[in-house]
Amino acid sequence: MPHRLLTVEQVAEILNVKRNTVYRWIRSGILPSIKIGALRRIKEDALEEFITSESEKPKFQRSSPDDPFLELIGAEESGKNDISEKHDKYLAQRHPG
C-alpha cells in the first residue's frame, strides 16, 4: 500500500505552525521529506515519527559544567551561574570593537 504524502501546507496546518517552520525543519533534516519536481512532500509515517520524537525530547536541558558558554561568561571561575555578572565580558567577546 502506498504511503500517503502530505504537502507542506497540510503539515503546517496539522501542527498549527507556519509553512516556513516546516521548511526550516525540512532543511535542518529533522523532518524527512521527498522532492517531487519543485514540490516537497512529507510521508504521513515520517510526520508521525517526527511528532513522537519531538514530544519525547526534554524541553529544557541544563548546561553541563564543561559547557563552553559557561567558560566564555566566566561562570566556571566564580562557581556562579548568574550570567548577569559577566554580561559585559560576554558582549565584548561576541562583538569586539
ABEGO torsion letter per residue (X at the ends): XBBBBBBAAAAAAAAGBBAAAAAAAAAAGABBBBBBEABBBBBAAAAAAAAAAAAABBABBBBBAABAAAAAAGAAAAGBABAAAAAAAAAAAABBX
